[in-house]
Amino acid sequence: MLAKYLSSRHAAAGAATAVQVLASAGARDSHPVARAYRGAKLMEIIEGSN
């Protein structure tokens, strides 16, 4: 449970940082960083530990 919590939290934080660094390029739907951010946020929500 703790591993799922920490990994989803760190994945979301890292993806959010990448989106901020890339600015508008990272926010486009087709960009891999935007997909990673959406996936990381879903992991936070779906896992339920957050």
PDB file of all heavy atoms in Angstrom:
ATOM      1  N   MET A   1       0.829  -1.188   0.000  1.00  0.00           N
ATOM      2  CA  MET A   1       0.000   0.000   0.000  1.00  0.00           C
ATOM      3  C   MET A   1       0.875   1.255   0.000  1.00  0.00           C
ATOM      4  O   MET A   1       0.606   2.175  -0.733  1.00  0.00           O
ATOM      5  CB  MET A   1      -0.924  -0.027   1.214  1.00  0.00           C
ATOM      6  CG  MET A   1      -1.811   1.178   1.302  1.00  0.00           C
ATOM      7  SD  MET A   1      -3.310   0.979   0.389  1.00  0.00           S
ATOM      8  CE  MET A   1      -4.463   1.008   1.686  1.00  0.00           C
ATOM      9  N   LEU A   2       1.914   1.253   0.827  1.00  0.00           N
ATOM     10  CA  LEU A   2       2.792   2.407   0.892  1.00  0.00           C
ATOM     11  C   LEU A   2       3.540   2.602  -0.426  1.00  0.00           C
ATOM     12  O   LEU A   2       3.714   3.734  -0.884  1.00  0.00           O
ATOM     13  CB  LEU A   2       3.779   2.270   2.046  1.00  0.00           C
ATOM     14  CG  LEU A   2       4.735   3.432   2.262  1.00  0.00           C
ATOM     15  CD1 LEU A   2       3.957   4.713   2.545  1.00  0.00           C
ATOM     16  CD2 LEU A   2       5.696   3.137   3.388  1.00  0.00           C
ATOM     17  N   ALA A   3       3.950   1.507  -1.061  1.00  0.00           N
ATOM     18  CA  ALA A   3       4.665   1.603  -2.334  1.00  0.00           C
ATOM     19  C   ALA A   3       3.769   2.194  -3.415  1.00  0.00           C
ATOM     20  O   ALA A   3       4.220   3.024  -4.214  1.00  0.00           O
ATOM     21  CB  ALA A   3       5.162   0.234  -2.757  1.00  0.00           C
ATOM     22  N   LYS A   4       2.506   1.785  -3.453  1.00  0.00           N
ATOM     23  CA  LYS A   4       1.572   2.342  -4.437  1.00  0.00           C
ATOM     24  C   LYS A   4       1.365   3.833  -4.196  1.00  0.00           C
ATOM     25  O   LYS A   4       1.320   4.625  -5.134  1.00  0.00           O
ATOM     26  CB  LYS A   4       0.224   1.636  -4.360  1.00  0.00           C
ATOM     27  CG  LYS A   4       0.221   0.254  -4.929  1.00  0.00           C
ATOM     28  CD  LYS A   4      -1.177  -0.319  -4.837  1.00  0.00           C
ATOM     29  CE  LYS A   4      -1.261  -1.700  -5.393  1.00  0.00           C
ATOM     30  NZ  LYS A   4      -2.622  -2.230  -5.349  1.00  0.00           N
ATOM     31  N   TYR A   5       1.227   4.210  -2.942  1.00  0.00           N
ATOM     32  CA  TYR A   5       1.023   5.617  -2.590  1.00  0.00           C
ATOM     33  C   TYR A   5       2.217   6.458  -3.017  1.00  0.00           C
ATOM     34  O   TYR A   5       2.063   7.470  -3.689  1.00  0.00           O
ATOM     35  CB  TYR A   5       0.789   5.752  -1.093  1.00  0.00           C
ATOM     36  CG  TYR A   5       0.835   7.177  -0.601  1.00  0.00           C
ATOM     37  CD1 TYR A   5      -0.207   8.050  -0.878  1.00  0.00           C
ATOM     38  CD2 TYR A   5       1.913   7.657   0.115  1.00  0.00           C
ATOM     39  CE1 TYR A   5      -0.168   9.357  -0.446  1.00  0.00           C
ATOM     40  CE2 TYR A   5       1.958   8.952   0.550  1.00  0.00           C
ATOM     41  CZ  TYR A   5       0.921   9.802   0.269  1.00  0.00           C
ATOM     42  OH  TYR A   5       0.960  11.103   0.685  1.00  0.00           O
ATOM     43  N   LEU A   6       3.412   6.020  -2.637  1.00  0.00           N
ATOM     44  CA  LEU A   6       4.609   6.801  -2.950  1.00  0.00           C
ATOM     45  C   LEU A   6       4.886   6.856  -4.447  1.00  0.00           C
ATOM     46  O   LEU A   6       5.243   7.916  -4.973  1.00  0.00           O
ATOM     47  CB  LEU A   6       5.815   6.228  -2.216  1.00  0.00           C
ATOM     48  CG  LEU A   6       5.850   6.481  -0.719  1.00  0.00           C
ATOM     49  CD1 LEU A   6       7.035   5.776  -0.084  1.00  0.00           C
ATOM     50  CD2 LEU A   6       5.892   7.967  -0.424  1.00  0.00           C
ATOM     51  N   SER A   7       4.714   5.731  -5.129  1.00  0.00           N
ATOM     52  CA  SER A   7       5.013   5.732  -6.561  1.00  0.00           C
ATOM     53  C   SER A   7       4.027   6.596  -7.344  1.00  0.00           C
ATOM     54  O   SER A   7       4.433   7.332  -8.245  1.00  0.00           O
ATOM     55  CB  SER A   7       5.042   4.312  -7.108  1.00  0.00           C
ATOM     56  OG  SER A   7       3.795   3.691  -6.952  1.00  0.00           O
ATOM     57  N   SER A   8       2.749   6.539  -7.003  1.00  0.00           N
ATOM     58  CA  SER A   8       1.788   7.381  -7.724  1.00  0.00           C
ATOM     59  C   SER A   8       2.004   8.857  -7.405  1.00  0.00           C
ATOM     60  O   SER A   8       1.886   9.707  -8.288  1.00  0.00           O
ATOM     61  CB  SER A   8       0.353   6.967  -7.403  1.00  0.00           C
ATOM     62  OG  SER A   8       0.045   7.204  -6.052  1.00  0.00           O
ATOM     63  N   ARG A   9       2.355   9.139  -6.179  1.00  0.00           N
ATOM     64  CA  ARG A   9       2.599  10.533  -5.780  1.00  0.00           C
ATOM     65  C   ARG A   9       3.824  11.104  -6.500  1.00  0.00           C
ATOM     66  O   ARG A   9       3.796  12.227  -7.012  1.00  0.00           O
ATOM     67  CB  ARG A   9       2.796  10.584  -4.278  1.00  0.00           C
ATOM     68  CG  ARG A   9       2.937  11.963  -3.735  1.00  0.00           C
ATOM     69  CD  ARG A   9       2.923  11.936  -2.223  1.00  0.00           C
ATOM     70  NE  ARG A   9       3.349  13.222  -1.721  1.00  0.00           N
ATOM     71  CZ  ARG A   9       4.023  13.386  -0.604  1.00  0.00           C
ATOM     72  NH1 ARG A   9       4.316  12.353   0.139  1.00  0.00           N
ATOM     73  NH2 ARG A   9       4.384  14.569  -0.214  1.00  0.00           N
ATOM     74  N   HIS A  10       4.912  10.338  -6.542  1.00  0.00           N
ATOM     75  CA  HIS A  10       6.130  10.810  -7.202  1.00  0.00           C
ATOM     76  C   HIS A  10       5.975  10.873  -8.721  1.00  0.00           C
ATOM     77  O   HIS A  10       6.533  11.767  -9.361  1.00  0.00           O
ATOM     78  CB  HIS A  10       7.316   9.939  -6.807  1.00  0.00           C
ATOM     79  CG  HIS A  10       7.779  10.174  -5.404  1.00  0.00           C
ATOM     80  ND1 HIS A  10       8.371  11.342  -4.992  1.00  0.00           N
ATOM     81  CD2 HIS A  10       7.694   9.398  -4.315  1.00  0.00           C
ATOM     82  CE1 HIS A  10       8.651  11.264  -3.712  1.00  0.00           C
ATOM     83  NE2 HIS A  10       8.238  10.092  -3.261  1.00  0.00           N
ATOM     84  N   ALA A  11       5.231   9.949  -9.281  1.00  0.00           N
ATOM     85  CA  ALA A  11       4.990   9.986 -10.729  1.00  0.00           C
ATOM     86  C   ALA A  11       4.206  11.240 -11.101  1.00  0.00           C
ATOM     87  O   ALA A  11       4.515  11.906 -12.095  1.00  0.00           O
ATOM     88  CB  ALA A  11       4.243   8.743 -11.170  1.00  0.00           C
ATOM     89  N   ALA A  12       3.196  11.575 -10.312  1.00  0.00           N
ATOM     90  CA  ALA A  12       2.404  12.772 -10.591  1.00  0.00           C
ATOM     91  C   ALA A  12       3.236  14.036 -10.410  1.00  0.00           C
ATOM     92  O   ALA A  12       3.138  14.974 -11.210  1.00  0.00           O
ATOM     93  CB  ALA A  12       1.173  12.806  -9.694  1.00  0.00           C
ATOM     94  N   ALA A  13       4.065  14.065  -9.383  1.00  0.00           N
ATOM     95  CA  ALA A  13       4.906  15.246  -9.155  1.00  0.00           C
ATOM     96  C   ALA A  13       5.925  15.413 -10.283  1.00  0.00           C
ATOM     97  O   ALA A  13       6.147  16.532 -10.773  1.00  0.00           O
ATOM     98  CB  ALA A  13       5.608  15.122  -7.816  1.00  0.00           C
ATOM     99  N   GLY A  14       6.546  14.329 -10.709  1.00  0.00           N
ATOM    100  CA  GLY A  14       7.517  14.403 -11.795  1.00  0.00           C
ATOM    101  C   GLY A  14       6.878  14.805 -13.114  1.00  0.00           C
ATOM    102  O   GLY A  14       7.430  15.613 -13.867  1.00  0.00           O
ATOM    103  N   ALA A  15       5.721  14.267 -13.389  1.00  0.00           N
ATOM    104  CA  ALA A  15       5.023  14.615 -14.628  1.00  0.00           C
ATOM    105  C   ALA A  15       4.562  16.072 -14.600  1.00  0.00           C
ATOM    106  O   ALA A  15       4.626  16.759 -15.620  1.00  0.00           O
ATOM    107  CB  ALA A  15       3.835  13.693 -14.843  1.00  0.00           C
ATOM    108  N   ALA A  16       4.113  16.542 -13.442  1.00  0.00           N
ATOM    109  CA  ALA A  16       3.694  17.944 -13.333  1.00  0.00           C
ATOM    110  C   ALA A  16       4.874  18.878 -13.554  1.00  0.00           C
ATOM    111  O   ALA A  16       4.748  19.913 -14.223  1.00  0.00           O
ATOM    112  CB  ALA A  16       3.065  18.196 -11.970  1.00  0.00           C
ATOM    113  N   THR A  17       6.026  18.517 -13.038  1.00  0.00           N
ATOM    114  CA  THR A  17       7.227  19.321 -13.256  1.00  0.00           C
ATOM    115  C   THR A  17       7.605  19.343 -14.732  1.00  0.00           C
ATOM    116  O   THR A  17       7.964  20.386 -15.274  1.00  0.00           O
ATOM    117  CB  THR A  17       8.390  18.773 -12.415  1.00  0.00           C
ATOM    118  OG1 THR A  17       8.020  18.811 -11.034  1.00  0.00           O
ATOM    119  CG2 THR A  17       9.645  19.592 -12.616  1.00  0.00           C
ATOM    120  N   ALA A  18       7.519  18.202 -15.387  1.00  0.00           N
ATOM    121  CA  ALA A  18       7.839  18.132 -16.815  1.00  0.00           C
ATOM    122  C   ALA A  18       6.890  18.996 -17.633  1.00  0.00           C
ATOM    123  O   ALA A  18       7.313  19.674 -18.574  1.00  0.00           O
ATOM    124  CB  ALA A  18       7.787  16.688 -17.294  1.00  0.00           C
ATOM    125  N   VAL A  19       5.613  18.989 -17.293  1.00  0.00           N
ATOM    126  CA  VAL A  19       4.645  19.828 -18.006  1.00  0.00           C
ATOM    127  C   VAL A  19       4.983  21.296 -17.806  1.00  0.00           C
ATOM    128  O   VAL A  19       4.929  22.094 -18.748  1.00  0.00           O
ATOM    129  CB  VAL A  19       3.200  19.518 -17.544  1.00  0.00           C
ATOM    130  CG1 VAL A  19       2.229  20.563 -18.059  1.00  0.00           C
ATOM    131  CG2 VAL A  19       2.780  18.148 -18.019  1.00  0.00           C
ATOM    132  N   GLN A  20       5.362  21.681 -16.601  1.00  0.00           N
ATOM    133  CA  GLN A  20       5.707  23.076 -16.334  1.00  0.00           C
ATOM    134  C   GLN A  20       6.964  23.488 -17.086  1.00  0.00           C
ATOM    135  O   GLN A  20       7.049  24.598 -17.605  1.00  0.00           O
ATOM    136  CB  GLN A  20       5.899  23.299 -14.843  1.00  0.00           C
ATOM    137  CG  GLN A  20       4.606  23.297 -14.085  1.00  0.00           C
ATOM    138  CD  GLN A  20       4.810  23.526 -12.602  1.00  0.00           C
ATOM    139  OE1 GLN A  20       5.937  23.482 -12.105  1.00  0.00           O
ATOM    140  NE2 GLN A  20       3.729  23.774 -11.897  1.00  0.00           N
ATOM    141  N   VAL A  21       7.951  22.605 -17.158  1.00  0.00           N
ATOM    142  CA  VAL A  21       9.195  22.927 -17.858  1.00  0.00           C
ATOM    143  C   VAL A  21       8.941  23.111 -19.347  1.00  0.00           C
ATOM    144  O   VAL A  21       9.484  24.023 -19.978  1.00  0.00           O
ATOM    145  CB  VAL A  21      10.247  21.821 -17.615  1.00  0.00           C
ATOM    146  CG1 VAL A  21      11.416  21.944 -18.567  1.00  0.00           C
ATOM    147  CG2 VAL A  21      10.728  21.860 -16.179  1.00  0.00           C
ATOM    148  N   LEU A  22       8.092  22.263 -19.916  1.00  0.00           N
ATOM    149  CA  LEU A  22       7.822  22.334 -21.351  1.00  0.00           C
ATOM    150  C   LEU A  22       6.768  23.375 -21.717  1.00  0.00           C
ATOM    151  O   LEU A  22       6.550  23.626 -22.896  1.00  0.00           O
ATOM    152  CB  LEU A  22       7.391  20.965 -21.870  1.00  0.00           C
ATOM    153  CG  LEU A  22       8.484  19.908 -21.843  1.00  0.00           C
ATOM    154  CD1 LEU A  22       7.920  18.556 -22.193  1.00  0.00           C
ATOM    155  CD2 LEU A  22       9.606  20.284 -22.784  1.00  0.00           C
ATOM    156  N   ALA A  23       6.125  23.943 -20.727  1.00  0.00           N
ATOM    157  CA  ALA A  23       5.108  24.988 -20.911  1.00  0.00           C
ATOM    158  C   ALA A  23       4.011  24.529 -21.864  1.00  0.00           C
ATOM    159  O   ALA A  23       3.446  23.469 -21.680  1.00  0.00           O
ATOM    160  CB  ALA A  23       5.755  26.286 -21.366  1.00  0.00           C
ATOM    161  N   SER A  24       3.713  25.310 -22.879  1.00  0.00           N
ATOM    162  CA  SER A  24       2.576  24.999 -23.756  1.00  0.00           C
ATOM    163  C   SER A  24       2.804  23.727 -24.565  1.00  0.00           C
ATOM    164  O   SER A  24       1.848  23.037 -24.911  1.00  0.00           O
ATOM    165  CB  SER A  24       2.291  26.165 -24.691  1.00  0.00           C
ATOM    166  OG  SER A  24       3.391  26.382 -25.552  1.00  0.00           O
ATOM    167  N   ALA A  25       4.059  23.391 -24.859  1.00  0.00           N
ATOM    168  CA  ALA A  25       4.323  22.163 -25.609  1.00  0.00           C
ATOM    169  C   ALA A  25       3.935  20.935 -24.792  1.00  0.00           C
ATOM    170  O   ALA A  25       3.431  19.955 -25.327  1.00  0.00           O
ATOM    171  CB  ALA A  25       5.794  22.083 -25.991  1.00  0.00           C
ATOM    172  N   GLY A  26       4.145  20.995 -23.482  1.00  0.00           N
ATOM    173  CA  GLY A  26       3.817  19.865 -22.629  1.00  0.00           C
ATOM    174  C   GLY A  26       2.337  19.715 -22.360  1.00  0.00           C
ATOM    175  O   GLY A  26       1.893  18.682 -21.877  1.00  0.00           O
ATOM    176  N   ALA A  27       1.567  20.739 -22.666  1.00  0.00           N
ATOM    177  CA  ALA A  27       0.128  20.701 -22.408  1.00  0.00           C
ATOM    178  C   ALA A  27      -0.682  20.199 -23.602  1.00  0.00           C
ATOM    179  O   ALA A  27      -1.867  19.953 -23.463  1.00  0.00           O
ATOM    180  CB  ALA A  27      -0.359  22.085 -22.010  1.00  0.00           C
ATOM    181  N   ARG A  28      -0.050  20.058 -24.767  1.00  0.00           N
ATOM    182  CA  ARG A  28      -0.771  19.555 -25.934  1.00  0.00           C
ATOM    183  C   ARG A  28      -1.167  18.103 -25.731  1.00  0.00           C
ATOM    184  O   ARG A  28      -0.431  17.320 -25.138  1.00  0.00           O
ATOM    185  CB  ARG A  28       0.100  19.663 -27.186  1.00  0.00           C
ATOM    186  CG  ARG A  28       0.256  21.065 -27.693  1.00  0.00           C
ATOM    187  CD  ARG A  28       0.910  21.048 -29.037  1.00  0.00           C
ATOM    188  NE  ARG A  28       2.161  20.273 -28.963  1.00  0.00           N
ATOM    189  CZ  ARG A  28       3.260  20.571 -29.612  1.00  0.00           C
ATOM    190  NH1 ARG A  28       3.293  21.586 -30.407  1.00  0.00           N
ATOM    191  NH2 ARG A  28       4.330  19.825 -29.495  1.00  0.00           N
ATOM    192  N   ASP A  29      -2.324  17.735 -26.227  1.00  0.00           N
ATOM    193  CA  ASP A  29      -2.826  16.375 -26.036  1.00  0.00           C
ATOM    194  C   ASP A  29      -1.926  15.317 -26.662  1.00  0.00           C
ATOM    195  O   ASP A  29      -1.830  14.205 -26.164  1.00  0.00           O
ATOM    196  CB  ASP A  29      -4.229  16.241 -26.623  1.00  0.00           C
ATOM    197  CG  ASP A  29      -5.274  16.914 -25.762  1.00  0.00           C
ATOM    198  OD1 ASP A  29      -5.009  17.102 -24.557  1.00  0.00           O
ATOM    199  OD2 ASP A  29      -6.351  17.234 -26.286  1.00  0.00           O
ATOM    200  N   SER A  30      -1.267  15.658 -27.745  1.00  0.00           N
ATOM    201  CA  SER A  30      -0.459  14.666 -28.447  1.00  0.00           C
ATOM    202  C   SER A  30       0.942  14.499 -27.859  1.00  0.00           C
ATOM    203  O   SER A  30       1.667  13.588 -28.241  1.00  0.00           O
ATOM    204  CB  SER A  30      -0.339  15.054 -29.924  1.00  0.00           C
ATOM    205  OG  SER A  30       0.312  16.306 -30.032  1.00  0.00           O
ATOM    206  N   HIS A  31       1.320  15.339 -26.934  1.00  0.00           N
ATOM    207  CA  HIS A  31       2.673  15.289 -26.374  1.00  0.00           C
ATOM    208  C   HIS A  31       2.785  14.154 -25.348  1.00  0.00           C
ATOM    209  O   HIS A  31       1.876  13.944 -24.550  1.00  0.00           O
ATOM    210  CB  HIS A  31       3.017  16.620 -25.714  1.00  0.00           C
ATOM    211  CG  HIS A  31       4.487  16.848 -25.602  1.00  0.00           C
ATOM    212  ND1 HIS A  31       5.236  16.290 -24.603  1.00  0.00           N
ATOM    213  CD2 HIS A  31       5.341  17.560 -26.370  1.00  0.00           C
ATOM    214  CE1 HIS A  31       6.491  16.649 -24.746  1.00  0.00           C
ATOM    215  NE2 HIS A  31       6.586  17.425 -25.821  1.00  0.00           N
ATOM    216  N   PRO A  32       3.890  13.408 -25.370  1.00  0.00           N
ATOM    217  CA  PRO A  32       4.054  12.294 -24.423  1.00  0.00           C
ATOM    218  C   PRO A  32       4.015  12.735 -22.956  1.00  0.00           C
ATOM    219  O   PRO A  32       3.549  11.987 -22.097  1.00  0.00           O
ATOM    220  CB  PRO A  32       5.426  11.717 -24.772  1.00  0.00           C
ATOM    221  CG  PRO A  32       5.724  12.190 -26.129  1.00  0.00           C
ATOM    222  CD  PRO A  32       4.983  13.471 -26.322  1.00  0.00           C
ATOM    223  N   VAL A  33       4.496  13.940 -22.671  1.00  0.00           N
ATOM    224  CA  VAL A  33       4.495  14.421 -21.290  1.00  0.00           C
ATOM    225  C   VAL A  33       3.065  14.663 -20.812  1.00  0.00           C
ATOM    226  O   VAL A  33       2.730  14.355 -19.666  1.00  0.00           O
ATOM    227  CB  VAL A  33       5.354  15.701 -21.154  1.00  0.00           C
ATOM    228  CG1 VAL A  33       5.197  16.328 -19.790  1.00  0.00           C
ATOM    229  CG2 VAL A  33       6.812  15.377 -21.417  1.00  0.00           C
ATOM    230  N   ALA A  34       2.216  15.163 -21.677  1.00  0.00           N
ATOM    231  CA  ALA A  34       0.817  15.382 -21.299  1.00  0.00           C
ATOM    232  C   ALA A  34       0.128  14.054 -21.028  1.00  0.00           C
ATOM    233  O   ALA A  34      -0.643  13.928 -20.067  1.00  0.00           O
ATOM    234  CB  ALA A  34       0.088  16.149 -22.398  1.00  0.00           C
ATOM    235  N   ARG A  35       0.435  13.059 -21.842  1.00  0.00           N
ATOM    236  CA  ARG A  35      -0.141  11.729 -21.610  1.00  0.00           C
ATOM    237  C   ARG A  35       0.372  11.136 -20.300  1.00  0.00           C
ATOM    238  O   ARG A  35      -0.380  10.507 -19.548  1.00  0.00           O
ATOM    239  CB  ARG A  35       0.168  10.806 -22.783  1.00  0.00           C
ATOM    240  CG  ARG A  35      -0.625  11.156 -24.037  1.00  0.00           C
ATOM    241  CD  ARG A  35      -0.585  10.038 -25.063  1.00  0.00           C
ATOM    242  NE  ARG A  35       0.782   9.638 -25.424  1.00  0.00           N
ATOM    243  CZ  ARG A  35       1.455  10.101 -26.456  1.00  0.00           C
ATOM    244  NH1 ARG A  35       0.906  11.001 -27.256  1.00  0.00           N
ATOM    245  NH2 ARG A  35       2.667   9.679 -26.718  1.00  0.00           N
ATOM    246  N   ALA A  36       1.651  11.338 -20.015  1.00  0.00           N
ATOM    247  CA  ALA A  36       2.217  10.827 -18.763  1.00  0.00           C
ATOM    248  C   ALA A  36       1.579  11.514 -17.561  1.00  0.00           C
ATOM    249  O   ALA A  36       1.297  10.866 -16.549  1.00  0.00           O
ATOM    250  CB  ALA A  36       3.727  11.042 -18.744  1.00  0.00           C
ATOM    251  N   TYR A  37       1.321  12.810 -17.684  1.00  0.00           N
ATOM    252  CA  TYR A  37       0.690  13.542 -16.586  1.00  0.00           C
ATOM    253  C   TYR A  37      -0.729  13.028 -16.330  1.00  0.00           C
ATOM    254  O   TYR A  37      -1.104  12.780 -15.184  1.00  0.00           O
ATOM    255  CB  TYR A  37       0.666  15.034 -16.896  1.00  0.00           C
ATOM    256  CG  TYR A  37       0.014  15.857 -15.808  1.00  0.00           C
ATOM    257  CD1 TYR A  37       0.651  16.051 -14.596  1.00  0.00           C
ATOM    258  CD2 TYR A  37      -1.238  16.424 -15.989  1.00  0.00           C
ATOM    259  CE1 TYR A  37       0.063  16.788 -13.590  1.00  0.00           C
ATOM    260  CE2 TYR A  37      -1.831  17.157 -14.989  1.00  0.00           C
ATOM    261  CZ  TYR A  37      -1.176  17.345 -13.798  1.00  0.00           C
ATOM    262  OH  TYR A  37      -1.774  18.067 -12.803  1.00  0.00           O
ATOM    263  N   ARG A  38      -1.483  12.857 -17.404  1.00  0.00           N
ATOM    264  CA  ARG A  38      -2.849  12.335 -17.238  1.00  0.00           C
ATOM    265  C   ARG A  38      -2.828  10.939 -16.623  1.00  0.00           C
ATOM    266  O   ARG A  38      -3.621  10.617 -15.736  1.00  0.00           O
ATOM    267  CB  ARG A  38      -3.577  12.321 -18.575  1.00  0.00           C
ATOM    268  CG  ARG A  38      -3.992  13.695 -19.046  1.00  0.00           C
ATOM    269  CD  ARG A  38      -4.978  13.615 -20.204  1.00  0.00           C
ATOM    270  NE  ARG A  38      -4.466  12.841 -21.336  1.00  0.00           N
ATOM    271  CZ  ARG A  38      -3.776  13.348 -22.342  1.00  0.00           C
ATOM    272  NH1 ARG A  38      -3.506  14.631 -22.362  1.00  0.00           N
ATOM    273  NH2 ARG A  38      -3.371  12.585 -23.336  1.00  0.00           N
ATOM    274  N   GLY A  39      -1.920  10.113 -17.088  1.00  0.00           N
ATOM    275  CA  GLY A  39      -1.816   8.763 -16.545  1.00  0.00           C
ATOM    276  C   GLY A  39      -1.426   8.752 -15.078  1.00  0.00           C
ATOM    277  O   GLY A  39      -1.964   7.980 -14.280  1.00  0.00           O
ATOM    278  N   ALA A  40      -0.506   9.633 -14.701  1.00  0.00           N
ATOM    279  CA  ALA A  40      -0.069   9.693 -13.308  1.00  0.00           C
ATOM    280  C   ALA A  40      -1.196  10.181 -12.400  1.00  0.00           C
ATOM    281  O   ALA A  40      -1.377   9.670 -11.295  1.00  0.00           O
ATOM    282  CB  ALA A  40       1.151  10.601 -13.188  1.00  0.00           C
ATOM    283  N   LYS A  41      -1.948  11.161 -12.863  1.00  0.00           N
ATOM    284  CA  LYS A  41      -3.069  11.654 -12.054  1.00  0.00           C
ATOM    285  C   LYS A  41      -4.142  10.574 -11.906  1.00  0.00           C
ATOM    286  O   LYS A  41      -4.735  10.425 -10.837  1.00  0.00           O
ATOM    287  CB  LYS A  41      -3.674  12.923 -12.665  1.00  0.00           C
ATOM    288  CG  LYS A  41      -2.799  14.143 -12.575  1.00  0.00           C
ATOM    289  CD  LYS A  41      -2.356  14.430 -11.158  1.00  0.00           C
ATOM    290  CE  LYS A  41      -3.448  15.087 -10.354  1.00  0.00           C
ATOM    291  NZ  LYS A  41      -2.998  15.423  -8.977  1.00  0.00           N
ATOM    292  N   LEU A  42      -4.370   9.821 -12.969  1.00  0.00           N
ATOM    293  CA  LEU A  42      -5.341   8.727 -12.872  1.00  0.00           C
ATOM    294  C   LEU A  42      -4.868   7.666 -11.880  1.00  0.00           C
ATOM    295  O   LEU A  42      -5.678   7.115 -11.127  1.00  0.00           O
ATOM    296  CB  LEU A  42      -5.554   8.088 -14.242  1.00  0.00           C
ATOM    297  CG  LEU A  42      -6.484   8.860 -15.171  1.00  0.00           C
ATOM    298  CD1 LEU A  42      -6.484   8.217 -16.550  1.00  0.00           C
ATOM    299  CD2 LEU A  42      -7.872   8.913 -14.611  1.00  0.00           C
ATOM    300  N   MET A  43      -3.571   7.386 -11.866  1.00  0.00           N
ATOM    301  CA  MET A  43      -3.044   6.416 -10.908  1.00  0.00           C
ATOM    302  C   MET A  43      -3.274   6.895  -9.483  1.00  0.00           C
ATOM    303  O   MET A  43      -3.612   6.105  -8.609  1.00  0.00           O
ATOM    304  CB  MET A  43      -1.552   6.193 -11.138  1.00  0.00           C
ATOM    305  CG  MET A  43      -1.257   5.463 -12.407  1.00  0.00           C
ATOM    306  SD  MET A  43      -1.736   3.744 -12.321  1.00  0.00           S
ATOM    307  CE  MET A  43      -0.313   3.083 -11.535  1.00  0.00           C
ATOM    308  N   GLU A  44      -3.112   8.192  -9.248  1.00  0.00           N
ATOM    309  CA  GLU A  44      -3.375   8.734  -7.911  1.00  0.00           C
ATOM    310  C   GLU A  44      -4.834   8.525  -7.522  1.00  0.00           C
ATOM    311  O   GLU A  44      -5.136   8.118  -6.406  1.00  0.00           O
ATOM    312  CB  GLU A  44      -3.082  10.236  -7.871  1.00  0.00           C
ATOM    313  CG  GLU A  44      -1.664  10.589  -7.593  1.00  0.00           C
ATOM    314  CD  GLU A  44      -1.498  12.076  -7.371  1.00  0.00           C
ATOM    315  OE1 GLU A  44      -2.135  12.881  -8.059  1.00  0.00           O
ATOM    316  OE2 GLU A  44      -0.698  12.423  -6.507  1.00  0.00           O
ATOM    317  N   ILE A  45      -5.721   8.807  -8.438  1.00  0.00           N
ATOM    318  CA  ILE A  45      -7.150   8.745  -8.141  1.00  0.00           C
ATOM    319  C   ILE A  45      -7.625   7.280  -8.031  1.00  0.00           C
ATOM    320  O   ILE A  45      -8.323   6.916  -7.084  1.00  0.00           O
ATOM    321  CB  ILE A  45      -7.959   9.479  -9.225  1.00  0.00           C
ATOM    322  CG1 ILE A  45      -7.635  10.962  -9.168  1.00  0.00           C
ATOM    323  CG2 ILE A  45      -9.449   9.235  -9.064  1.00  0.00           C
ATOM    324  CD1 ILE A  45      -8.116  11.741 -10.384  1.00  0.00           C
ATOM    325  N   ILE A  46      -7.234   6.446  -8.973  1.00  0.00           N
ATOM    326  CA  ILE A  46      -7.719   5.075  -9.030  1.00  0.00           C
ATOM    327  C   ILE A  46      -7.183   4.242  -7.876  1.00  0.00           C
ATOM    328  O   ILE A  46      -7.902   3.413  -7.313  1.00  0.00           O
ATOM    329  CB  ILE A  46      -7.368   4.431 -10.385  1.00  0.00           C
ATOM    330  CG1 ILE A  46      -8.199   5.088 -11.472  1.00  0.00           C
ATOM    331  CG2 ILE A  46      -7.600   2.937 -10.355  1.00  0.00           C
ATOM    332  CD1 ILE A  46      -7.810   4.692 -12.872  1.00  0.00           C
ATOM    333  N   GLU A  47      -5.934   4.441  -7.500  1.00  0.00           N
ATOM    334  CA  GLU A  47      -5.350   3.643  -6.426  1.00  0.00           C
ATOM    335  C   GLU A  47      -6.083   3.874  -5.120  1.00  0.00           C
ATOM    336  O   GLU A  47      -6.162   2.993  -4.280  1.00  0.00           O
ATOM    337  CB  GLU A  47      -3.863   3.960  -6.254  1.00  0.00           C
ATOM    338  CG  GLU A  47      -3.002   3.431  -7.372  1.00  0.00           C
ATOM    339  CD  GLU A  47      -3.126   1.935  -7.543  1.00  0.00           C
ATOM    340  OE1 GLU A  47      -3.272   1.214  -6.544  1.00  0.00           O
ATOM    341  OE2 GLU A  47      -3.096   1.467  -8.683  1.00  0.00           O
ATOM    342  N   GLY A  48      -6.614   5.070  -4.923  1.00  0.00           N
ATOM    343  CA  GLY A  48      -7.426   5.339  -3.749  1.00  0.00           C
ATOM    344  C   GLY A  48      -6.650   5.592  -2.471  1.00  0.00           C
ATOM    345  O   GLY A  48      -7.231   5.956  -1.463  1.00  0.00           O
ATOM    346  N   SER A  49      -5.352   5.407  -2.500  1.00  0.00           N
ATOM    347  CA  SER A  49      -4.589   5.629  -1.274  1.00  0.00           C
ATOM    348  C   SER A  49      -4.282   7.101  -1.041  1.00  0.00           C
ATOM    349  O   SER A  49      -3.877   7.481   0.041  1.00  0.00           O
ATOM    350  CB  SER A  49      -3.291   4.819  -1.298  1.00  0.00           C
ATOM    351  OG  SER A  49      -2.499   5.185  -2.406  1.00  0.00           O
ATOM    352  N   ASN A  50      -4.462   7.908  -2.071  1.00  0.00           N
ATOM    353  CA  ASN A  50      -4.200   9.331  -1.916  1.00  0.00           C
ATOM    354  C   ASN A  50      -5.476  10.004  -1.472  1.00  0.00           C
ATOM    355  O   ASN A  50      -5.567  11.074  -1.082  1.00  0.00           O
ATOM    356  CB  ASN A  50      -3.709   9.942  -3.218  1.00  0.00           C
ATOM    357  CG  ASN A  50      -2.374   9.382  -3.605  1.00  0.00           C
ATOM    358  OD1 ASN A  50      -1.819   8.538  -2.928  1.00  0.00           O
ATOM    359  ND2 ASN A  50      -1.836   9.848  -4.703  1.00  0.00           N
TER     360      ASN A  50
END
